[in-house]
Amino acid sequence: QVQLVESGGGLVQAGGSLRLSCAASGRTGSINAIGWYRQAPGKQRELVAQIISGSSTTYADSVKGRFTISRDTAKNIVYLQMNSLKPEDTAVYYCNADEWAGTRIFRYWGQGTQVTVSS
């Protein structure tokens, strides 16, 4: 089992910045991919940014150049630095960790943190 706890959400004006943190505990050595998803009201949950196999990163097109994902392996914390925020970035942001076990994927989620960007 992996436990994930997010922090750092809040209210910010358009153009501002926020940094989200996700503290992982439990079987952190089994994590193959870790990152952030978001879900806006009435929309499906979408991938924002992810670190795969410890080094490779991927971003949603809508956040490229504005958001940066990073990981402090020693502390088991994943960060999402969000700059130049837009109202359309408003959503609940969820930390996610995937454990690959053969043909199965075990997926873990945090409780979510609200990010609201005002225009």
GROMACS elastic network, one bead per residue, 0.5 to 0.9 nm:
[ bonds ]
;  ai    aj funct       b0    kb
    1    25     6  0.85933   500
    1    26     6  0.59321   500
    1    27     6  0.57048   500
    1    28     6  0.84352   500
    1   106     6  0.89341   500
    1   108     6  0.80669   500
    2    24     6  0.67916   500
    2    25     6  0.57944   500
    2    27     6  0.53272   500
    2    28     6  0.63346   500
    2    30     6  0.86608   500
    2    31     6  0.82720   500
    2    97     6  0.77472   500
    2   107     6  0.89495   500
    2   108     6  0.65029   500
    2   109     6  0.86532   500
    3    23     6  0.80666   500
    3    24     6  0.56350   500
    3    25     6  0.51654   500
    3    26     6  0.60654   500
    3    27     6  0.83397   500
    3    28     6  0.86372   500
    3    97     6  0.89573   500
    3   108     6  0.72580   500
    3   109     6  0.76363   500
    3   110     6  0.71416   500
    4    22     6  0.62748   500
    4    23     6  0.56332   500
    4    25     6  0.66203   500
    4    26     6  0.89751   500
    4    95     6  0.67396   500
    4    96     6  0.75689   500
    4    97     6  0.80358   500
    4   108     6  0.75330   500
    4   109     6  0.63611   500
    4   111     6  0.77236   500
    5    21     6  0.80676   500
    5    22     6  0.53897   500
    5    23     6  0.52246   500
    5    24     6  0.66827   500
    5    25     6  0.87053   500
    5    95     6  0.75978   500
    5   109     6  0.86110   500
    5   110     6  0.53632   500
    5   111     6  0.67696   500
    5   112     6  0.80473   500
    6     9     6  0.83544   500
    6    20     6  0.69986   500
    6    21     6  0.55095   500
    6    23     6  0.64867   500
    6    24     6  0.89858   500
    6    93     6  0.85377   500
    6    94     6  0.73972   500
    6    95     6  0.65547   500
    6   110     6  0.63447   500
    6   111     6  0.70768   500
    6   112     6  0.63829   500
    6   113     6  0.63366   500
    7    19     6  0.86442   500
    7    20     6  0.57879   500
    7    21     6  0.52396   500
    7    22     6  0.64958   500
    7    23     6  0.84739   500
    7   112     6  0.83678   500
    7   113     6  0.64454   500
    8    18     6  0.71172   500
    8    19     6  0.59069   500
    8    21     6  0.60965   500
    8    22     6  0.88860   500
    8   113     6  0.73850   500
    8   114     6  0.87505   500
    8   115     6  0.86043   500
    9    18     6  0.71393   500
    9    19     6  0.75137   500
    9    20     6  0.62146   500
    9    21     6  0.88171   500
    9    92     6  0.86285   500
    9    93     6  0.81031   500
    9   113     6  0.53799   500
    9   114     6  0.53214   500
    9   116     6  0.79851   500
   10    18     6  0.79125   500
   10   113     6  0.79592   500
   10   114     6  0.61417   500
   10   115     6  0.50445   500
   10   116     6  0.61448   500
   10   117     6  0.84388   500
   11    18     6  0.89359   500
   11   114     6  0.82979   500
   11   115     6  0.61390   500
   11   117     6  0.59167   500
   11   118     6  0.73513   500
   12    15     6  0.83320   500
   12    16     6  0.60943   500
   12    17     6  0.72398   500
   12    18     6  0.76548   500
   12    85     6  0.80881   500
   12   115     6  0.79321   500
   12   116     6  0.63572   500
   12   117     6  0.50318   500
   12   118     6  0.62718   500
   13    16     6  0.55806   500
   13    17     6  0.84409   500
   13    85     6  0.76489   500
   13    86     6  0.81099   500
   13    87     6  0.82309   500
   13   116     6  0.83257   500
   13   117     6  0.53575   500
   13   119     6  0.61753   500
   14    17     6  0.85212   500
   14    84     6  0.69589   500
   14    85     6  0.53194   500
   14    86     6  0.50328   500
   14    87     6  0.62595   500
   14   117     6  0.56863   500
   14   118     6  0.56671   500
   14   119     6  0.53099   500
   15    83     6  0.70568   500
   15    86     6  0.64023   500
   15   117     6  0.86852   500
   15   119     6  0.88564   500
   16    82     6  0.83282   500
   16    83     6  0.61592   500
   16    84     6  0.54683   500
   16    85     6  0.55135   500
   16    86     6  0.82881   500
   16   117     6  0.83345   500
   17    81     6  0.74854   500
   17    82     6  0.53925   500
   17    84     6  0.62078   500
   17    85     6  0.61655   500
   18    80     6  0.82361   500
   18    81     6  0.62121   500
   18    82     6  0.52494   500
   18    83     6  0.67544   500
   18    85     6  0.81936   500
   18   115     6  0.85952   500
   19    79     6  0.67405   500
   19    80     6  0.55646   500
   19    82     6  0.58926   500
   19    83     6  0.85410   500
   20    78     6  0.82087   500
   20    79     6  0.55174   500
   20    80     6  0.50060   500
   20    81     6  0.64700   500
   20    82     6  0.79172   500
   20    93     6  0.86752   500
   20   113     6  0.84638   500
   21    77     6  0.66114   500
   21    78     6  0.57602   500
   21    80     6  0.65389   500
   21    81     6  0.87816   500
   21    95     6  0.85852   500
   22    35     6  0.87546   500
   22    36     6  0.89624   500
   22    76     6  0.82959   500
   22    77     6  0.53903   500
   22    78     6  0.50703   500
   22    79     6  0.63374   500
   22    80     6  0.85532   500
   22    94     6  0.88942   500
   22    95     6  0.62554   500
   22    96     6  0.89114   500
   22   110     6  0.80630   500
   23    75     6  0.79322   500
   23    76     6  0.60232   500
   23    78     6  0.66496   500
   23    79     6  0.89300   500
   23    95     6  0.89840   500
   24    27     6  0.86993   500
   24    28     6  0.66281   500
   24    75     6  0.85097   500
   24    76     6  0.54407   500
   24    77     6  0.60978   500
   24    78     6  0.79918   500
   24    97     6  0.86740   500
   25    28     6  0.59438   500
   25    76     6  0.71954   500
   26    29     6  0.84268   500
   27    30     6  0.56825   500
   27    31     6  0.74303   500
   28    31     6  0.54733   500
   28    76     6  0.74156   500
   29    32     6  0.83734   500
   30    98     6  0.85226   500
   30    99     6  0.58983   500
   30   100     6  0.79492   500
   31    34     6  0.69928   500
   31    53     6  0.81332   500
   31    54     6  0.88526   500
   31    97     6  0.63153   500
   31    98     6  0.57759   500
   31   100     6  0.76004   500
   32    51     6  0.84626   500
   32    52     6  0.61165   500
   32    53     6  0.50745   500
   32    54     6  0.71877   500
   32    97     6  0.75314   500
   32    98     6  0.58348   500
   32    99     6  0.53349   500
   32   100     6  0.63430   500
   33    50     6  0.67960   500
   33    51     6  0.55985   500
   33    53     6  0.58629   500
   33    54     6  0.72722   500
   33    96     6  0.81730   500
   33    97     6  0.57149   500
   33    98     6  0.51399   500
   33    99     6  0.70222   500
   33   100     6  0.85350   500
   34    49     6  0.86781   500
   34    50     6  0.56355   500
   34    51     6  0.54148   500
   34    52     6  0.66503   500
   34    53     6  0.86681   500
   34    54     6  0.85242   500
   34    78     6  0.77503   500
   34    95     6  0.75413   500
   34    96     6  0.56176   500
   34    98     6  0.62998   500
   35    47     6  0.81429   500
   35    48     6  0.76737   500
   35    49     6  0.55779   500
   35    51     6  0.59357   500
   35    52     6  0.84779   500
   35    69     6  0.75745   500
   35    78     6  0.72610   500
   35    79     6  0.85256   500
   35    80     6  0.83633   500
   35    94     6  0.84161   500
   35    95     6  0.58058   500
   35    96     6  0.53275   500
   35    97     6  0.65141   500
   35    98     6  0.89601   500
   36    46     6  0.87128   500
   36    47     6  0.63219   500
   36    48     6  0.54647   500
   36    49     6  0.53928   500
   36    50     6  0.62569   500
   36    69     6  0.85406   500
   36    80     6  0.76622   500
   36    93     6  0.66566   500
   36    94     6  0.55952   500
   36    96     6  0.57693   500
   36    97     6  0.86674   500
   37    45     6  0.64571   500
   37    46     6  0.53227   500
   37    48     6  0.50136   500
   37    49     6  0.70798   500
   37    50     6  0.85940   500
   37    92     6  0.84115   500
   37    93     6  0.57363   500
   37    94     6  0.51447   500
   37    95     6  0.64236   500
   37    96     6  0.69853   500
   38    44     6  0.84263   500
   38    45     6  0.54339   500
   38    46     6  0.54672   500
   38    47     6  0.65774   500
   38    48     6  0.65877   500
   38    89     6  0.86713   500
   38    90     6  0.87524   500
   38    91     6  0.58694   500
   38    92     6  0.54513   500
   38    94     6  0.58186   500
   38    95     6  0.86658   500
   38   112     6  0.85685   500
   39    42     6  0.82490   500
   39    43     6  0.62490   500
   39    44     6  0.59530   500
   39    46     6  0.63650   500
   39    90     6  0.85630   500
   39    91     6  0.52413   500
   39    92     6  0.53372   500
   39    93     6  0.65789   500
   39    94     6  0.80671   500
   40    43     6  0.53694   500
   40    44     6  0.72923   500
   40    45     6  0.73725   500
   40    88     6  0.85902   500
   40    89     6  0.82270   500
   40    90     6  0.65409   500
   40    92     6  0.63558   500
   40    93     6  0.87904   500
   41    44     6  0.83470   500
   41    91     6  0.71413   500
   41    92     6  0.86082   500
   43    46     6  0.86129   500
   46    60     6  0.84202   500
   47    50     6  0.76432   500
   47    59     6  0.76220   500
   47    60     6  0.64538   500
   48    58     6  0.82530   500
   48    59     6  0.57021   500
   48    60     6  0.51062   500
   48    61     6  0.85891   500
   48    62     6  0.83438   500
   48    63     6  0.71340   500
   48    67     6  0.86558   500
   48    93     6  0.88008   500
   49    57     6  0.71467   500
   49    58     6  0.55284   500
   49    60     6  0.63322   500
   49    63     6  0.83739   500
   49    67     6  0.80946   500
   49    68     6  0.78201   500
   49    69     6  0.64214   500
   49    80     6  0.80519   500
   50    56     6  0.81224   500
   50    57     6  0.55242   500
   50    58     6  0.53373   500
   50    59     6  0.66544   500
   50    69     6  0.70404   500
   50    70     6  0.89731   500
   50    96     6  0.86639   500
   51    54     6  0.61267   500
   51    55     6  0.60822   500
   51    56     6  0.55075   500
   51    58     6  0.66708   500
   51    69     6  0.74512   500
   51    70     6  0.77767   500
   51    71     6  0.81554   500
   52    55     6  0.60284   500
   52    56     6  0.50497   500
   52    57     6  0.61436   500
   52    58     6  0.80093   500
   53    56     6  0.65157   500
   54    57     6  0.86403   500
   54    71     6  0.84550   500
   54    73     6  0.87436   500
   57    69     6  0.76816   500
   57    70     6  0.88559   500
   58    69     6  0.88790   500
   59    62     6  0.81396   500
   59    63     6  0.66714   500
   59    64     6  0.60061   500
   59    67     6  0.81746   500
   59    68     6  0.84739   500
   59    69     6  0.86158   500
   60    63     6  0.56291   500
   60    64     6  0.64157   500
   61    64     6  0.53469   500
   61    65     6  0.88994   500
   62    65     6  0.88310   500
   62    66     6  0.86785   500
   63    66     6  0.54039   500
   63    67     6  0.55812   500
   63    68     6  0.86658   500
   63    82     6  0.84822   500
   63    89     6  0.86906   500
   64    67     6  0.61894   500
   64    68     6  0.81108   500
   65    68     6  0.77540   500
   65    83     6  0.87191   500
   66    81     6  0.82254   500
   66    82     6  0.61425   500
   66    83     6  0.51220   500
   66    84     6  0.60665   500
   66    85     6  0.76728   500
   67    80     6  0.66982   500
   67    81     6  0.54741   500
   67    83     6  0.60015   500
   67    84     6  0.84452   500
   67    85     6  0.88704   500
   68    79     6  0.79907   500
   68    80     6  0.56767   500
   68    81     6  0.50847   500
   68    82     6  0.66446   500
   68    83     6  0.84978   500
   69    78     6  0.72104   500
   69    79     6  0.56346   500
   69    81     6  0.63696   500
   69    82     6  0.87962   500
   70    77     6  0.85696   500
   70    78     6  0.57761   500
   70    79     6  0.52306   500
   70    80     6  0.66072   500
   70    81     6  0.81548   500
   71    74     6  0.88581   500
   71    75     6  0.86329   500
   71    76     6  0.72980   500
   71    77     6  0.58323   500
   71    79     6  0.61153   500
   71    80     6  0.89338   500
   72    75     6  0.55200   500
   72    76     6  0.57735   500
   72    77     6  0.52532   500
   72    78     6  0.62884   500
   72    79     6  0.81158   500
   73    77     6  0.66787   500
   73    78     6  0.81750   500
   74    77     6  0.80331   500
   75    78     6  0.88884   500
   78    95     6  0.85498   500
   82    85     6  0.65673   500
   83    86     6  0.89618   500
   85    88     6  0.82637   500
   85    89     6  0.65078   500
   85    90     6  0.87724   500
   85   117     6  0.67619   500
   86    89     6  0.53907   500
   86    90     6  0.75852   500
   86   117     6  0.61325   500
   86   118     6  0.78024   500
   86   119     6  0.75659   500
   87    90     6  0.56264   500
   87   116     6  0.73288   500
   87   118     6  0.56912   500
   87   119     6  0.59722   500
   88    91     6  0.80641   500
   88   116     6  0.89985   500
   88   117     6  0.75535   500
   89   115     6  0.75752   500
   89   116     6  0.74524   500
   89   117     6  0.66996   500
   90    93     6  0.88748   500
   90   114     6  0.78100   500
   90   115     6  0.53987   500
   90   117     6  0.54423   500
   90   118     6  0.83552   500
   91   113     6  0.84651   500
   91   114     6  0.60856   500
   91   115     6  0.55384   500
   91   116     6  0.66015   500
   91   117     6  0.88542   500
   92   112     6  0.58862   500
   92   113     6  0.54004   500
   92   115     6  0.60043   500
   92   116     6  0.84530   500
   93   111     6  0.88813   500
   93   112     6  0.53202   500
   93   113     6  0.52621   500
   93   114     6  0.61788   500
   93   115     6  0.69451   500
   94   109     6  0.66109   500
   94   110     6  0.57394   500
   94   111     6  0.66807   500
   94   113     6  0.65734   500
   94   114     6  0.89370   500
   95   108     6  0.82652   500
   95   109     6  0.57633   500
   95   110     6  0.51690   500
   95   111     6  0.79157   500
   95   112     6  0.68952   500
   95   113     6  0.88426   500
   96   107     6  0.71099   500
   96   108     6  0.56325   500
   96   110     6  0.65531   500
   97   106     6  0.82859   500
   97   107     6  0.59087   500
   97   108     6  0.51579   500
   97   109     6  0.66589   500
   97   110     6  0.88479   500
   98   105     6  0.64844   500
   98   106     6  0.56619   500
   98   108     6  0.63260   500
   99   104     6  0.83632   500
   99   105     6  0.56700   500
   99   107     6  0.64436   500
   99   108     6  0.83105   500
  100   103     6  0.74295   500
  100   104     6  0.61118   500
  100   106     6  0.64265   500
  100   107     6  0.87558   500
  101   104     6  0.51453   500
  101   105     6  0.60483   500
  101   106     6  0.75146   500
  102   105     6  0.78969   500
  109   112     6  0.80477   500
  110   113     6  0.86427   500
